[in-house]
Amino acid sequence: MRSPAAGEQRNPSNASAANASVAVPVAGAAQTTERKPIRTTPRTTVKLGDLLKVEPKKENGTSVTQTAGPENTEAFTSEALRAAWDEFAAAKRQLQAEFHLLSQPYDLEDTRITLHLLSPVQETMLNGFRSDLIAFLRAKLKNDLILVTGVILEANEKKMIYTPRDKFEYLQGKIPILKEFKDRLGLDTDF
């Protein structure tokens, strides 16, 4: 650090600041300024290559390794899951769309709960409160392995029957002998 110029006072608190400083006028002194630090911590730059390196934390010279395993893995029954699920749904009763979504059927495979969805809109809605649902179920059932996923079911779209030809083809699929009757009698389905 440079030595104070004439009319400047040296501040002992600035002795540790080796970074840039700003001249601030001192009260009662004519044209005298005091140097105040802008930044008290040194600048550091993060290298992108260092972000990919993972090193275990060390305390007092020893390395500490932590296991990332779940703490609670208590088994639960489908009845206990249904009770916790219904309790969460009751809390969402004021939001009709979410309540309706939670009333959809689901499948339980080990700790994975698969909720049957009817449309992508319901999937978006589920993503909005999925973390709250999982946290609630994990706390109630004391199992940190619980996961909730949504699966959109394929809707069976029935072909609408409008014309007489469509009606005949539909009935022909159910009663194959109708084609023979049509051919023998010379009937026309388009009238």
C-alpha positions in Angstrom: 0.0 0.0 0.0 1.2 3.5 -0.7 2.1 5.9 2.0 -0.4 8.7 2.8 0.1 11.9 1.0 0.1 15.3 2.6 -3.3 16.1 4.0 -4.3 12.5 4.1 -4.8 10.4 7.2 -3.8 6.8 7.5 -6.6 4.5 8.8 -5.4 1.3 10.5 -8.4 -0.6 9.3 -7.2 -0.1 5.7 -3.9 -1.8 6.4 -5.4 -5.2 5.7 -7.2 -4.1 2.5 -4.7 -4.6 -0.3 -7.4 -4.1 -3.0 -8.6 -0.9 -4.6 -9.6 2.0 -2.3 -11.6 5.2 -2.7 -10.7 8.6 -1.5 -13.3 9.9 1.0 -13.0 13.5 2.4 -12.4 13.6 6.2 -14.7 16.0 8.2 -13.0 19.1 9.4 -9.9 18.8 7.2 -9.5 21.0 4.2 -9.0 19.0 1.1 -7.9 15.9 3.0 -9.2 12.5 2.0 -9.1 9.1 3.7 -8.7 5.9 1.7 -11.6 3.4 2.2 -11.5 0.0 0.6 -14.1 -1.0 -2.0 -13.6 -4.7 -1.6 -12.2 -6.5 1.4 -12.0 -10.0 -0.1 -9.7 -10.9 -3.0 -11.3 -11.7 -6.3 -11.5 -15.3 -7.2 -12.2 -16.9 -10.6 -13.9 -20.2 -11.0 -12.4 -22.5 -13.6 -14.9 -24.5 -15.6 -12.7 -27.6 -15.4 -12.7 -27.4 -11.6 -16.5 -27.6 -11.5 -16.4 -31.2 -12.8 -13.9 -32.4 -10.1 -15.5 -33.7 -7.0 -13.3 -34.0 -3.9 -14.5 -35.3 -0.6 -14.5 -32.7 2.2 -11.7 -33.0 4.7 -12.0 -32.1 8.4 -8.8 -31.9 10.5 -6.8 -33.7 7.9 -9.0 -36.8 7.5 -11.3 -37.3 4.6 -15.0 -37.7 5.3 -17.1 -39.8 3.0 -20.9 -39.7 3.3 -23.3 -42.3 2.0 -26.1 -40.9 0.1 -28.5 -43.7 1.2 -32.0 -43.0 2.4 -32.5 -42.7 6.2 -36.1 -44.1 6.4 -36.9 -47.2 4.5 -39.8 -48.5 6.5 -42.2 -50.9 4.6 -45.8 -49.7 4.1 -49.0 -51.3 3.0 -51.3 -50.3 0.2 -53.9 -49.4 2.8 -51.5 -47.1 4.6 -50.7 -45.5 1.2 -54.4 -45.1 0.4 -55.0 -43.4 3.8 -52.0 -41.0 3.3 -53.1 -40.4 -0.3 -56.6 -39.5 0.7 -55.4 -37.2 3.4 -53.3 -35.3 0.9 -56.2 -35.2 -1.5 -58.4 -33.8 1.2 -55.9 -31.0 1.7 -56.2 -30.2 -2.0 -60.1 -30.3 -2.0 -60.4 -26.5 -2.5 -58.5 -26.9 -5.8 -60.9 -29.0 -7.8 -58.6 -29.9 -10.7 -55.8 -31.2 -8.4 -58.4 -33.0 -6.2 -59.8 -34.7 -9.3 -56.3 -35.6 -10.5 -55.6 -37.2 -7.1 -58.8 -39.2 -7.3 -57.5 -41.0 -10.5 -56.5 -44.7 -10.1 -52.8 -45.5 -9.5 -50.6 -48.5 -9.4 -48.1 -49.4 -6.7 -44.9 -51.3 -7.6 -42.6 -51.6 -4.6 -42.1 -47.9 -3.8 -43.0 -46.4 -7.2 -46.5 -45.0 -7.5 -47.7 -44.6 -11.1 -50.7 -42.3 -11.4 -52.9 -42.8 -14.5 -53.4 -39.6 -16.4 -55.9 -38.7 -19.1 -54.1 -35.9 -20.8 -50.9 -33.9 -21.0 -52.6 -31.1 -19.1 -52.9 -33.4 -16.1 -49.2 -34.3 -16.4 -48.3 -30.6 -16.2 -50.6 -30.2 -13.2 -49.0 -33.2 -11.5 -45.5 -31.8 -12.1 -46.7 -28.6 -10.3 -47.4 -30.3 -6.9 -45.4 -33.6 -7.3 -42.6 -32.6 -4.9 -45.2 -31.6 -2.2 -47.0 -35.0 -2.7 -43.8 -37.0 -2.5 -42.6 -35.1 0.6 -46.0 -35.7 2.3 -46.0 -39.4 1.4 -42.4 -39.9 2.5 -43.1 -38.2 5.9 -46.4 -40.1 6.5 -45.2 -43.5 5.4 -41.6 -43.1 6.8 -40.0 -44.2 3.5 -37.6 -42.0 1.6 -37.7 -44.2 -1.5 -41.2 -43.3 -2.6 -41.5 -41.9 -6.1 -44.6 -40.7 -7.9 -44.8 -40.8 -11.7 -47.6 -40.1 -14.1 -48.4 -42.1 -17.2 -50.8 -40.8 -19.9 -53.2 -43.6 -20.9 -54.1 -44.1 -24.5 -57.7 -43.2 -25.0 -59.8 -45.7 -27.1 -61.2 -43.4 -29.7 -64.3 -44.9 -31.2 -65.0 -44.0 -34.8 -68.2 -42.0 -35.0 -70.9 -43.6 -37.2 -72.5 -40.9 -39.3 -73.5 -42.2 -42.7 -75.6 -45.3 -43.7 -72.4 -46.9 -45.2 -70.6 -46.4 -41.8 -73.6 -48.0 -40.1 -73.6 -51.0 -42.5 -69.8 -51.5 -42.1 -70.1 -51.4 -38.3 -72.9 -54.0 -38.3 -71.1 -56.1 -40.9 -68.1 -56.3 -38.5 -70.5 -57.6 -35.8 -72.6 -59.8 -38.2 -70.5 -61.0 -41.1 -73.4 -62.6 -43.0 -74.8 -59.1 -43.8 -72.4 -58.8 -46.7 -73.7 -62.0 -48.2 -77.3 -60.8 -47.8 -76.4 -57.4 -49.4 -74.8 -59.2 -52.4 -77.6 -61.8 -52.9 -80.4 -59.3 -52.6 -78.6 -56.5 -54.5 -79.0 -53.9 -51.8 -77.4 -50.5 -51.9 -76.2 -49.0 -48.6 -75.9 -45.5 -50.1 -79.5 -44.3 -50.4 
